[in-house]
């Protein structure tokens, strides 16, 4: 009798659009999407429960957790990371990090080709990484960078790529289901250290920036 496919819980909330996917092997069994901004209650954890139920999987069946590691929204990323770490710790299963920029390209049924994944970094800047979708999956063709927003089109052209992101012509958000396309790469990856891992926020929280500007010193020294 063959072993049951590994159940993976994937979560991403790098933007104000959160997503959850439950995979059996490399197949998406269920997914949910929620708003992460302007809501009175936290919706990501209920979405996790709903996705597991829809997939016919209890939390006790989760064999690994994969979390979008940013960059992106400080608050949303912290919520997703806390949920991912909590479930991994409670279950005693590994937690893996994948770039949220990769989930823009991997999380949608795009044709094979080159893409520049883009997320707003605020202050007229953008986070970017170049990827190529091939028959074998997704590969990085240009490393992560923080660039002026006005240089996105030129960076994409230089790579022979199409820009893809929430504010681009290819208006796409990171989607947790993209972990299915990244599944083979995860096989040889090293899990994060639960006690010390944090997502890549990219920037300090705006509230911290304002506090430090008003007080003239780092918040850490308060």
Phi, psi and omega in degrees: 000126183287152180289150178289147179300147178298133177267121180247132172257119181246137183223137170216139175211050181286339180240192177277014179237108182263150179217151180226140175221143174246124182247142169248108191068234178254017182253129178285116181270331180194155177207158178218151177231142181218156172281138181253359184231143176074020179252146182277341180231156179286126187250349186289317180296317174301326179293324176299312180298318180295318181294319178297317179297315181296330179277354182071031182235132173276161180299335179290347178268349182295123182260342174199157179238138178235130183235136172297126187263016178086190006284172179160207183298123183304306184295313182297318178298321180295321178297312181298317181295319180296318179295313181298315180294321180297315180291318179298318180293316181295323182273342184070036181243161182288150174245129179245148177252137171232149180295132177297330176298323178295327181288346172291315183279320183283337188272006182225153182282066182274151175291161177298144182152187183259140181222144171254108179283132188228133171229143180295127177258005184065175180053035177060034176233166182220145171269133181220151170212140178266137179225156173234127174271126179232176178297337181271350180136224184236135176228148180277133180242348176212131187290164178304139178208155172250117186228160174300141181304325181291350181261000184299311183299318180293322178296318179296316180298319180298330179271353187066037187239164172259133177286134180225128180176173183305327184253009182262172178302317170278084188283089186231143178253157172300137180232130182301331181297344178297343177301334178300321180285337182264002187304318183294324179293331181288339184300325180257009183278161177260130178298156177283162173277116186301322185290331188245345187291136171224149176295166174274103182284335180087312179221163171293154176301143181302324179298321179291320178300316180295318180299313182294324178293318182289327184261350177069024179203159180296144178298327181299337181268004182291000000 
